[in-house]
Amino acid sequence: MPQIFYITQIQFDFGAVRELAAECARVGIHRPLVITDAGVRAAGVLQPALKALRELPVAVFDGTPSNPTEAAVRAARAVWDAHRADGLVAVGGGSSIDLAKALAIHATHPGPLKTYATIEGGSTLITAAVAPLIAVPTTAGTGSEVARGAILIVDDGRKLGFHSWHLVPRAAICDPELTLGLPAGLTAATGMDAVAHCMETFLSAAFNPPADGIALDGLARAWTHIERATRDGSDREARRQMMSASMQGAMAFQKGLGCVHSLSHSLGGVNPRLHHGTLNAMFLPAVLRFNAQAESVRAEKRLERMAQAMGLASAGDVAVAVADMNARLGLPTGLAALGVAQNAFDHIVAGALADHCHKTNPRVAGADDYRQMLTEAL
């Protein structure tokens, strides 16, 4: 039975980060541990959050890798224990927010993290004992600030999803000002991540009309503004709309994602240096072509509805338009440009078939289908 559940309290405005101390007080965080990465700190983006927390005893962990790992969670746990923290504030992109979610489990639940992974049947083991978390995104892509899931590379090398309503941040502070200095390449890659979320969740066959509406509106906002935000990072309206699209994609993807993310999760586990949003952008055209034949997609004219939101003439233009957008944004021409070779396909396919997003694709994909998508994306 599908669940329709929206529970996150969101502060959304330019300058909203100034509300951080008040949100800590509201959710009962008195000794916050701030989770971020070295790049966010070096760029000065962390400073507004620390300034907002100036009256609280604060510790900072800035060792989040681009793809969070179980080893990084253990390192953050050592800072948590030393600080005697009672809550988490994640300031950064999806990696920092996901690492904070994993730490929220690790600091309050026994055993290795893989115990709580979705494909291991661990979702029901995640309890309300998780550490409270406030998320402050500094990119517009993953939407992890309003999502119930986290993606983590565990010690055995698998890139696994962790999902529980208890992992939804107690507050999300969406301040578009924090994204004004984001480099063009990262703006493009994270922006296409938001596009992928909106597209995949809208195509998913699960019944969730509110998610469909949110995803379609988010797609329209992202498609209209991603080039503006990439071309001119100081465009405040474009930054605001992209942050909204990112948030909306994640509010909607409780409905489920699909083959794009199955492949991205698997390949990201094989090579953790690859950026998740970039991989989503590479896989989108091939997966859109594959899903065009899905019964639910055809019956409900979902590609036609997406084409309308994107200002395109027909459903047949959608996959081509995504590939063209990738090129205009300066993203890689394909997986080969990222160093991916065909000899990795078997490993990637095996991971995709085991991924939690595989089952919610609108059309069942087999191993040969995944190989074809990889070949088209190469």
C-alpha positions as CSV (number, residue, x, y, z in Angstrom):
1,M,0.0,0.0,0.0
2,P,1.5,3.4,-1.0
3,Q,2.2,6.0,1.7
4,I,1.7,9.7,1.1
5,F,3.5,11.5,3.9
6,Y,4.9,15.1,4.0
7,I,6.3,16.0,7.4
8,T,9.3,18.3,7.1
9,Q,9.2,21.8,8.4
10,I,10.9,24.1,5.9
11,Q,12.3,27.6,6.1
12,F,12.6,28.8,2.5
13,D,13.9,32.3,1.8
14,F,17.0,34.4,1.2
15,G,18.7,34.8,4.5
16,A,16.8,31.9,6.1
17,V,20.1,30.5,7.6
18,R,19.8,33.2,10.3
19,E,16.9,31.1,11.7
20,L,19.3,28.2,12.5
21,A,19.6,28.9,16.2
22,A,15.9,29.3,16.6
23,E,15.3,26.0,14.8
24,C,17.8,24.2,17.1
25,A,15.9,25.5,20.1
26,R,12.6,24.3,18.6
27,V,13.8,20.8,18.0
28,G,15.8,20.6,21.3
29,I,19.4,20.7,20.0
30,H,21.7,22.4,22.5
31,R,25.2,21.1,21.6
32,P,25.2,20.8,17.8
33,L,27.7,18.9,15.7
34,V,28.0,20.6,12.3
35,I,28.6,18.1,9.5
36,T,30.1,19.7,6.3
37,D,33.0,19.2,3.9
38,A,36.3,20.9,3.3
39,G,35.1,22.6,0.1
40,V,32.1,24.3,1.8
41,R,34.3,25.5,4.6
42,A,37.0,26.8,2.3
43,A,34.5,28.6,0.2
44,G,33.2,30.5,3.2
45,V,29.7,29.0,2.8
46,L,29.9,27.5,6.3
47,Q,30.5,30.8,8.0
48,P,26.9,32.1,7.9
49,A,25.7,29.0,9.6
50,L,28.4,29.2,12.3
51,K,27.5,32.8,12.8
52,A,23.9,31.9,13.3
53,L,24.9,29.4,15.9
54,R,27.3,31.7,17.8
55,E,25.6,31.4,21.2
56,L,25.7,27.6,21.2
57,P,28.7,25.3,21.9
58,V,29.5,24.0,18.4
59,A,31.8,21.3,17.0
60,V,32.5,20.9,13.3
61,F,33.3,17.8,11.3
62,D,34.4,18.8,7.8
63,G,35.7,15.4,6.5
64,T,32.7,14.4,4.4
65,P,33.9,12.8,1.1
66,S,32.1,13.4,-2.2
67,N,30.4,10.0,-1.8
68,P,29.9,9.5,2.0
69,T,31.4,6.3,3.5
70,E,30.9,4.3,6.6
71,A,34.6,5.1,7.5
72,A,33.7,8.8,7.4
73,V,30.7,8.2,9.6
74,R,33.0,6.6,12.2
75,A,35.3,9.6,12.1
76,A,32.4,11.9,12.6
77,R,31.2,9.7,15.5
78,A,34.4,10.3,17.3
79,V,33.8,14.1,17.1
80,W,30.2,13.5,18.2
81,D,31.4,11.6,21.3
82,A,34.2,14.1,22.2
83,H,31.8,17.1,21.9
84,R,29.0,15.3,23.8
85,A,26.7,16.5,21.0
86,D,22.9,16.1,21.2
87,G,22.0,16.9,17.6
88,L,23.3,17.4,14.1
89,V,23.3,20.3,11.7
90,A,24.3,19.4,8.2
91,V,25.6,22.2,6.0
92,G,26.4,21.2,2.5
93,G,25.2,19.2,-0.4
94,G,23.6,15.8,-0.4
95,S,26.8,14.1,0.7
96,S,27.0,16.0,4.0
97,I,23.3,15.6,4.7
98,D,23.4,11.9,4.0
99,L,26.5,11.5,6.2
100,A,24.6,13.3,9.0
101,K,21.7,10.9,8.5
102,A,24.0,7.9,8.7
103,L,25.6,9.3,11.9
104,A,22.1,9.9,13.3
105,I,21.7,6.2,13.1
106,H,25.2,5.2,14.1
107,A,25.3,7.3,17.2
108,T,22.0,5.9,18.6
109,H,21.7,2.3,17.2
110,P,24.0,-0.8,17.7
111,G,25.8,-2.8,15.1
112,P,27.3,-2.0,11.7
113,L,25.4,0.4,9.4
114,K,24.6,-2.2,6.8
115,T,22.2,-3.7,9.3
116,Y,19.9,-0.7,8.7
117,A,20.2,-0.7,4.9
118,T,16.9,-0.9,2.9
119,I,17.9,-3.9,0.8
120,E,19.0,-5.7,4.0
121,G,15.5,-5.3,5.5
122,G,16.9,-2.8,8.0
123,S,14.4,0.1,7.5
124,T,12.1,-1.1,10.3
125,L,15.1,-1.3,12.7
126,I,15.6,2.5,12.5
127,T,13.8,4.0,15.4
128,A,12.8,7.3,16.8
129,A,15.9,7.2,18.8
130,V,17.9,8.7,15.9
131,A,19.7,11.9,16.7
132,P,17.8,15.0,15.7
133,L,19.0,16.6,12.5
134,I,18.6,20.0,10.8
135,A,19.6,20.2,7.2
136,V,21.0,23.4,5.5
137,P,21.6,22.6,1.8
138,T,24.3,24.6,-0.1
139,T,23.5,23.0,-3.5
140,A,20.3,22.6,-5.5
141,G,20.2,19.0,-6.5
142,T,19.7,16.1,-4.1
143,G,16.9,17.5,-2.0
144,S,18.1,15.3,0.9
145,E,17.0,18.1,3.3
146,V,13.4,17.0,2.9
147,A,13.9,13.3,2.2
148,R,13.6,10.1,4.3
149,G,16.6,8.4,2.7
150,A,20.4,8.5,2.7
151,I,23.0,6.9,0.4
152,L,26.2,5.5,1.8
153,I,29.1,3.4,0.7
154,V,29.4,0.7,3.4
155,D,32.6,-1.1,4.4
156,D,32.1,-3.9,2.0
157,G,32.1,-1.5,-0.9
158,R,28.4,-1.5,-1.7
159,K,26.5,1.8,-2.2
160,L,23.4,1.3,-0.2
161,G,20.2,3.2,0.6
162,F,18.9,3.8,4.1
163,H,15.2,4.8,4.4
164,S,13.0,5.7,7.3
165,W,10.6,8.5,8.2
166,H,12.7,8.9,11.3
167,L,15.6,10.1,9.1
168,V,13.7,13.1,7.7
169,P,15.4,16.2,9.1
170,R,13.4,17.9,11.8
171,A,13.9,21.2,9.9
172,A,15.1,22.2,6.5
173,I,16.6,25.6,6.0
174,C,16.6,26.4,2.3
175,D,18.5,29.6,1.8
176,P,19.2,30.3,-1.9
177,E,21.9,32.8,-0.9
178,L,24.1,29.9,0.1
179,T,24.2,28.7,-3.5
180,L,25.2,32.0,-5.1
181,G,28.9,31.1,-5.2
182,L,28.4,27.5,-6.5
183,P,30.7,26.9,-9.6
184,A,29.0,26.5,-13.0
185,G,30.0,22.8,-13.3
186,L,28.6,21.9,-10.0
187,T,25.5,24.0,-10.6
188,A,24.9,22.1,-13.8
189,A,25.5,18.6,-12.3
190,T,23.4,19.2,-9.2
191,G,20.7,20.8,-11.3
192,M,20.4,17.8,-13.5
193,D,20.2,15.7,-10.4
194,A,17.0,17.6,-9.5
195,V,15.7,17.2,-13.1
196,A,16.3,13.4,-12.8
197,H,14.5,13.2,-9.5
198,C,11.5,15.0,-10.9
199,M,11.4,13.0,-14.1
200,E,12.0,9.6,-12.6
201,T,9.5,10.0,-9.8
202,F,6.8,11.3,-12.2
203,L,7.3,8.2,-14.4
204,S,7.1,5.8,-11.5
205,A,3.9,3.7,-11.7
206,A,3.1,4.0,-8.0
207,F,-0.1,5.9,-7.1
208,N,0.7,9.2,-5.5
209,P,-1.0,12.2,-7.2
210,P,0.5,14.8,-4.8
211,A,4.0,13.6,-5.7
212,D,3.1,13.7,-9.4
213,G,2.0,17.3,-9.1
214,I,5.0,18.4,-7.1
215,A,7.4,16.6,-9.5
216,L,5.9,18.1,-12.6
217,D,6.0,21.6,-11.2
218,G,9.6,21.0,-10.0
219,L,10.6,19.8,-13.5
220,A,9.1,23.0,-15.1
221,R,11.0,25.2,-12.7
222,A,14.3,23.4,-13.1
223,W,14.1,23.1,-16.9
224,T,13.4,26.9,-17.2
225,H,16.1,28.0,-14.9
226,I,19.0,25.6,-14.9
227,E,20.8,27.3,-17.8
228,R,20.4,30.7,-16.3
229,A,21.8,29.5,-12.9
230,T,24.7,27.8,-14.7
231,R,25.5,30.8,-16.9
232,D,25.2,33.4,-14.2
233,G,25.6,32.1,-10.6
234,S,24.5,35.5,-9.2
235,D,21.1,35.2,-10.8
236,R,19.0,35.2,-7.6
237,E,15.7,34.2,-9.2
238,A,17.3,31.3,-11.0
239,R,19.0,30.2,-7.8
240,R,15.7,30.4,-5.9
241,Q,13.9,28.4,-8.5
242,M,16.6,25.7,-8.7
243,M,16.5,25.3,-4.9
244,S,12.8,24.9,-5.1
245,A,13.1,22.3,-7.9
246,S,15.6,20.4,-5.8
247,M,13.4,20.4,-2.8
248,Q,10.3,19.4,-4.8
249,G,12.1,16.5,-6.5
250,A,12.9,15.0,-3.1
251,M,9.5,15.7,-1.7
252,A,8.1,13.7,-4.6
253,F,10.5,10.8,-4.8
254,Q,9.0,9.1,-1.8
255,K,6.9,7.7,-4.7
256,G,10.0,5.9,-6.0
257,L,12.8,6.4,-8.6
258,G,14.0,4.0,-11.2
259,C,16.8,2.7,-13.5
260,V,18.6,6.1,-13.7
261,H,19.3,5.9,-10.0
262,S,19.9,2.1,-10.0
263,L,22.7,2.6,-12.5
264,S,24.1,5.7,-10.8
265,H,24.1,4.1,-7.3
266,S,25.9,1.0,-8.7
267,L,28.5,2.9,-10.8
268,G,29.1,5.4,-7.9
269,G,29.9,2.4,-5.7
270,V,32.4,1.1,-8.3
271,N,34.0,4.5,-8.7
272,P,33.2,6.8,-5.7
273,R,35.0,9.7,-7.4
274,L,32.2,10.1,-9.9
275,H,29.6,12.7,-9.2
276,H,26.1,11.4,-8.7
277,G,24.3,14.2,-10.5
278,T,26.6,13.9,-13.5
279,L,25.9,10.2,-13.7
280,N,22.1,10.8,-13.6
281,A,22.4,13.2,-16.4
282,M,24.4,10.7,-18.5
283,F,21.8,7.9,-17.9
284,L,18.6,9.9,-18.3
285,P,18.3,9.9,-22.1
286,A,18.7,6.1,-22.4
287,V,16.4,5.4,-19.5
288,L,13.7,7.7,-20.9
289,R,13.8,5.9,-24.2
290,F,13.5,2.5,-22.4
291,N,10.6,3.7,-20.2
292,A,8.7,5.2,-23.1
293,Q,7.3,1.7,-23.8
294,A,6.1,1.1,-20.2
295,E,2.3,0.5,-20.1
296,S,1.7,3.0,-17.3
297,V,3.7,5.7,-19.1
298,R,1.8,5.2,-22.3
299,A,-1.6,4.9,-20.8
300,E,-1.3,8.0,-18.6
301,K,0.6,10.0,-21.3
302,R,3.3,10.8,-18.9
303,L,6.0,11.7,-21.4
304,E,3.5,14.0,-23.1
305,R,2.9,15.7,-19.8
306,M,6.6,16.1,-19.1
307,A,7.1,17.5,-22.6
308,Q,4.4,20.1,-22.0
309,A,6.1,21.1,-18.7
310,M,9.4,21.4,-20.5
311,G,7.9,23.5,-23.4
312,L,8.6,20.8,-26.0
313,A,6.4,19.8,-28.9
314,S,6.0,16.1,-28.3
315,A,6.9,13.2,-26.1
316,G,9.5,12.0,-28.6
317,D,11.5,15.2,-28.0
318,V,12.1,14.6,-24.3
319,A,15.1,12.3,-24.4
320,V,16.8,14.3,-27.1
321,A,16.1,17.5,-25.2
322,V,17.9,16.1,-22.1
323,A,20.9,15.1,-24.1
324,D,21.0,18.5,-25.7
325,M,20.7,20.2,-22.3
326,N,23.6,18.2,-21.0
327,A,25.7,19.4,-23.9
328,R,24.7,23.1,-23.5
329,L,25.5,22.9,-19.8
330,G,29.0,21.6,-20.6
331,L,28.5,18.2,-18.9
332,P,30.5,15.2,-20.2
333,T,29.5,13.7,-23.5
334,G,29.1,10.3,-22.0
335,L,30.4,7.7,-19.6
336,A,33.6,7.1,-21.6
337,A,34.6,10.7,-21.0
338,L,34.4,9.9,-17.2
339,G,36.8,6.9,-17.7
340,V,34.1,4.2,-17.6
341,A,34.9,1.2,-19.8
342,Q,32.8,-1.7,-21.0
343,N,34.7,-4.2,-18.9
344,A,33.0,-2.7,-15.8
345,F,29.5,-3.3,-17.2
346,D,28.9,-6.7,-15.5
347,H,29.7,-5.3,-12.1
348,I,27.5,-2.2,-12.7
349,V,24.6,-4.3,-14.0
350,A,24.7,-6.6,-10.9
351,G,24.6,-3.6,-8.6
352,A,21.8,-2.0,-10.5
353,L,19.6,-5.2,-10.3
354,A,20.1,-5.3,-6.5
355,D,19.5,-1.5,-6.0
356,H,16.4,-0.4,-4.1
357,C,15.4,1.9,-7.0
358,H,15.3,-1.0,-9.5
359,K,11.8,-2.2,-8.4
360,T,10.1,1.1,-8.8
361,N,11.0,1.7,-12.4
362,P,7.8,1.8,-14.5
363,R,9.1,-1.0,-16.8
364,V,11.0,-4.0,-15.5
365,A,14.6,-4.0,-16.6
366,G,16.7,-7.1,-17.0
367,A,20.4,-7.5,-17.2
368,D,20.4,-7.1,-21.0
369,D,18.3,-3.9,-20.7
370,Y,20.8,-2.4,-18.3
371,R,23.7,-3.3,-20.6
372,Q,21.9,-1.6,-23.5
373,M,21.4,1.6,-21.4
374,L,25.1,1.5,-20.4
375,T,26.1,1.1,-24.1
376,E,23.9,4.1,-25.1
377,A,25.3,6.2,-22.3
378,L,28.9,5.4,-23.1
